[in-house]
Amino acid sequence: MSHEAVQGEGGHWNIANELCRILEIEAPNGRRLPEERRRVAEAIGAGSMLIIDEAQYLVQRNTRGKDDWQAHHGIKPKGSMQ
């Protein structure tokens, strides 16, 4: 499975919504993020691979403070998801 990130897409919520769209599954519910991560991982499937081209765009840039890297933290090998 492949996804090309675009500038301004950053943040874990945006990538979760885009992955659900690509996988043709119901949009994520922000009130149960751990369960939603598992659901997306199951839809991708064990033994499958997710490739994100232009992954630098997953970082939400903040010109007044720290950048938000949460989208990178949400994309982990299945064995490391908690």
N, C-alpha and C positions, 0 to 999 in steps of 0.2 A: 504494500500500500504506500502511496506517495502523496505528499502534500507540499505545495510551494507556499511558504509564508510570504505575506506582502507587508510592506511598510505600514505601520499603524495598527497591525493586527494584534500586537502584543497582549499579554495577559492570559492567565489560565482559563478564564471564562470564555474568551474569544476562541481559543484553540479547541476547547471542549465542544463548543457549539459547532465549529467547522468540522471536527472529526465526526460528530454525530450526523451532520448533514451528509458527509461523504459516505459514511457507513449505512446511511438510510435507516437510522434508528431514532427514537424519540429524543427530543432536545433534553439536555441535562437539567436537573433540578438543583439549584444552588443551595438548597437547605440540607442536602445529603451528598456532599462532595465525595467522601470515601467510597460510598456505594456506586456513585456515578463513574468514578475512575475504574472500578472493577468492571462495571457494565461495558465501558468502552474497550477495556483490555480484552474482555471476553469476546466482544464483537470483532476485534482485530484477529484474535485467535492465537492459541499457542503455536509456536513454530513459525509464525508470520513475522514480518518485519515492517516497521513504520519508518519511512524516510522523510525527513523534513528538510527540504531545500530552502536556502535563505533563512536558516533558523535564527540568525541575528535579529530578524524582525519580530521575534517572539518577545523580545525585551521591550517593555513599555518605558520609553525615555521620559525623564523628568528633568527639565532644564533648571528647576529650582531646588532639587534635592536628589535623593538616591533614586536610581533606576529600579524598576520592578522586574525581577527575574523569576517570578512565581511560575510562569508557563514552563520554564526549563525544569523546575523542580517537580512538576506534575508529570513529566514525560520520563519515565524510568522503566527499566526492565521489570517485567511482571513480578519476579521474585523479590524485588526491593520495595514493592508497594505495600503500605501498611494501612 
